[in-house]
């Protein structure tokens, strides 16, 4: 008895067949994709057809029962691919049309019923041997009626046939346009596979693993964004965004000690007590003293608040946590409070330790004081911070250092004793402090012998430590640009002018007439300032364009006046006269018709000083000792926006008349000095035209030679 080699393989992509038992040959030519990949490759319809072998192709014929069963069999996907992978069956000894029942396992009851149907088998010698036939052998077998059905691959380059008797083989098909006609004329059932079995496994694997890979990529990105391994925080999982991102050092190695901090002696003294308590706690506890729980560093930007915190960490030698207050506030509500809790839990486990929070005003602002209502996330964060610093459980052994330049916006509950016990003011350095800071920032720099830190410090009133560091760095850059081996006082002076007024405009086109006008304008400022009693001495005069200014006159302000912030009425009146000296010089020399807009900034300064004298300082006889026009604007914006008018129109008229009177008096003073000392004005202007820059010593020699006297009111 002959045996069949057909078996059931995994189902391939879905195939479809024609539902009608009558199929015309012309329909096959339209539906079956030939070997035209560009036109037929994307069709996904499978067709099967069977025609009587000896009937003309134009007339439709009913399918015989055997062909119909074959059509149903080829339309079953599970059986269609089974024929592809099955080995060829051996030659049969029974007659070619013998029918024998087959019994095989199937993927479904429907497949079992089809497989159990009798199939004709043949051992005809006209059927070639082997599992792969040549195309000529295949055509001969078709014409002799030895092929029952064929199944084309998707691209039409390969077909799989089922011969009479159940044998299966493959044929490489050339580009033969008559093949479909030959198959249809000989009654061969035709079907087309959607895809070959080799790609099915890869498609299945791709469909399975692509969602996993996509999910893994999103998981990795989310983990990095929230501080996972390799991310900024170095945390362990995607849900760790509630943990603190503070930087921890068991043994702080900041590289900064108190010896590296200059110009803030009082602040260092108070912080040294904190360091000493951590090193020698018995010295204080024996007297019943308790260490301050928090120290708030307050001061203008650039004064060294963060530098002091680094110095405390380097000196104390205890575990040190550092973070920025902005790291607590995130998109998700509750994350800030969670990070505060996590930070203090870590700190308590390492106590005694120091926690430094930079720019604490990011989360420590007054609660519920915003124009649009409170920020729930920020308020939750500050509430948690208040609880951790001095709540029910306390924070024994944890010292909190914080820095801000906006103490006026902090919540009152944050500043009370028990949380921040001390407010350490880190102010701008004085002359002695600036000298020490310049010495610190000149380390490693090649300085010439003519560099005098005392003179530089006196020329830089109001400079912070960061400003002085920038000054020395700019001087070093200028020296390198000029191919010098050392930094001289000229480079430092040029760097100072660059910082104050901007870089020089070396390629600016300046006519002789404009140069002369600028020279007389700056000479007028310097002349009035030098002859005004109790006013700042002139340090330098320049007519080189810098930034938005055509020329500059530098004065050396009094250090005592700057530190105290106390200005007398005579000084303010002199200041207005000096500001108007440039416009007066233009009018005297060139006439009122030829004055320019160069004094616009001077007028703004004069108007501001005069109005403050009347409204805030009580220097007006008619207004008296009354402050009017208080500061307005939103204090949370960081600056005074405008002056709020809280007085009547009659009072406003009085204020305007008083301001006008002060300005007119300053103008008359400046005009009197310039007309009296006109010779010195001409000499100074001519010297500026020739040299473009005149220093203070050379300027004072003109007054000594001219025997000029100070102005007396």
Residue, then its C-alpha position, 0 to 999 in steps of 0.5 A: x500500500x502506498x503511503x502519503x508524506x503530507x503533514x500539517x505545518x504551522x498556519x501561514x499568512x491567510x490565503x483566500x480563494x475564489x468562491x465560485x466554482x466557475x472561473x473564466x481564464x481571463x479572470x485568472x489572467x487579471x487576478x493571478x500575479x505574474x512575475x511582474x514584482x512592481x505591479x503584482x507583488x503587493x496583491x494579497x489575494x489567493x485564488x484557486x481554479x480548476x477547468x476540464x482538461x480538454x475543454x476550450x478556455x473560453x467556455x466556463x465548465x463546472x468543476x468535477x467533484x475531485x477538482x472541487x475537493x482539491x479546490x477546498x483543500x488548497x484553500x485551507x491555509x494549514x494544508x497549503x503550507x504543509x505541501x511546501x515543506x513535505x518531502x517527495x513521496x516515493x513512486x507508487x506501485x498501484x495504478x495511477x488513478x488508484x484512490x486510497x484513504x489517508x489517515x493523518x493528524x490535522x490541525x482542525x476537524x475541517x482539515x481532518x475531513x479533507x485529509x481523510x478524502x481519497x486521493x488519486x495516486x500514480x506511479x506513472x513513469x511520466x512523472x520526474x523523480x526528485x523534489x525539484x523539477x526542471x521547468x521543461x519537465x514540469x510543462x511536459x507533466x502538465x500537458x500529460x495531465x500528471x499535475x493536479x494543482x500548483x501554488x505560486x510564491x508571492x513573487x511568482x518566481x517559484x511554484x509548488x506542485x502536487x502531482x497525481x498520486x500526491x507527490x510534491x515538488x518545486x519548480x523555478x519558473x522563468x518569465x513565461x507569459x503563456x504559463x497560465x494559459x497552459x495550466x488553465x487549458x490542462x485543468x490544473x488548480x492554481x493558487x497564490x501564496x501570500x508569503x513564503x514560509x521562510x519569512x513567516x517565522x521572522x515576521x512572527x518574531x518581529x511582531x513579538x519582540x518589537x513591542x518589547x523593544x519599544x517598551x524597553x526604550x521608553x523605560x530606559x529614557x524614562x529612567x534616565x530622565x528621572x535619575x536612573x543609572x547613567x542619569x544625572x541622579x544615579x538612582x536605581x529605578x524609574x519611580x525614584x524621582x521622589x528621592x533627593x538628588x543631593x550630592x553627598x560626600x562622606x569626607x568632603x574634599x571641596x578644596x576650599x578652606x577658610x584661608x581661601x575666603x577673603x573679604x568676609x571676616x565677620x561671616x567667617x567668624x560666625x561660621x567658624x563657631x559652627x565648625x568648632x562645635x562639630x569638632x569640639x562639642x564638649x566645649x559648648x555642651x558643658x556650658x549648656x550651649x546648643x549648636x545652631x540648627x540653621x545658618x542663613x547666608x544673606x548677601x548680594x550676588x557674587x559676595x561668596x556665599x557658596x564659597x563660604x559653604x564649601x569652606x565650611x565643608x572643607x573645614x568641618x570634616x563631617x558628612x556634607x550634603x549639597x543641593x539646590x532648592x530648585x531641585x525639589x520642585x518638579x512637574x508632579x505634585x508631591x515630588x518636592x516634599x518627598x525629596x525633602x523627606x528623603x534628604x533629611x532621612x539620609x542626613x539623619x542617618x549620617x548625623x552629625x552632618x551639614x546640609x547646604x541648600x543653595x538659592x533657598x528662595x526658590x522654595x522658601x517664598x512666602x506662602x499664599x502671597x502670589x497674585x494668582x494664589x499659592x503654588x500647591x507644589x511649592x507650598x507643600x515643599x516648604x511645609x515639609x522643609x519647615x517640619x523637617x528642620x524643627x518639627x515634632x521629631x526634630x533634626x538632631x545633629x543636622x546643621x542646615x546651611x542656606x544661601x539667598x540674595x533675597x531674604x525679604x521674600x522668605x517665609x517668616x516661619x522659615x526665618x524664626x529661631x529654631x530653624x534658621x537661628x542665625x542670619x550671616x550677612x555676607x556684604x560687599x568687601x571694603x578696601x582691605x577686603x578687596x586687597x586680600x581678594x585681589x591677592x587670592x585671585x592673583x595666585x598663579x598669575x605673572x604680575x609686573x612690579x608696577x601692580x599696586x593692589x591698594x590702588x586697584x582696590x580704591x578704584x573698584x568700590x562696590x566690587x564683589x569677590x566675583x567681580x574682582x576675580x573677573x577683573x584679574x582674569x580679563x587683565x590676564x586675557x588682555x596681556x596674552x592678547x598683547x603677547x606680554x609676559x607679565x600683567x601690568x597696571x595698564x592691562x588691569x586698568x583697561x580691563x576695569x574700563x572694559x568691565x565698567x563701560x564696555x570694550x573700546x571701539x577702535x575702528x569707530x569713525x570719529x570726525x575731528x569736530x565730534x572728537x572736539x565736542x566729546x573732549x569739551x563735554x568730558x572736560x566740563x564734567x571733570x572741571x566741575x567735579x574737581x572744583x566742587x568741595x567735598x566731592x570725589x576726586x577725578x581718576x581718569x578722563x577718556x574720549x575713546x568710545x566704549x559701549x554706548x558712551x562716546x567718552x567717560x570721566x572716572x571718579x574715585x568715590x569715598x570708601x566711607x561714604x559707600x560703606x555707610x550709605x550716608x550722603x549729605x545734601x551738599x554732596x547731592x547738589x554737587x553731584x547734580x552740578x557735575x552731571x550738568x557740566x558736560x552740557x554747560x561746556x557744550x553751550x559755552x563753547x559751541x553755542x546753544x544751537x549746536x548742543x547734542x544729545x550726549x547729555x541725555x543720561x546726565x539729565x536722567x541722573x539729575x532728575x532722579x537725584x532731585x526727585x529723591x531729595x524732595x520726595x524721600x530725603x526731606x531736603x525740600x523746604x516746602x514739602x518738609x520732612x515728609x516722605x511721599x510717593x512710596x515705592x510701588x510695584x510687586x516686591x516679588x519681581x525683585x525690583x522697584x517698578x515705579x513710584x506710587x502717587x499717594x498725594x494730591x495734585x496740589x502737592x504734585x505741583x509743589x514737588x515739580x517746582x522744587x525739583x525744577x528749583x534744585x536743577x536750576x541751582x545746579x545748572x547755575x553752579x556748573x556754568x559759573x565754574x566753567x565760565x570762571x575757569x575757561x582757560x583750564x577747560x581749553x587746556x584740558x580739552x586740547x590735551x584730551x584731543x592729543x592723548x585721548x586719555x588723561x589720568x588723575x595725576x596729570x589732570x591735577x597738575x593743570x589745576x596747580x599750574x592754573x591756580x584754580x580755587x574751589x567753588x564757594x556757594 
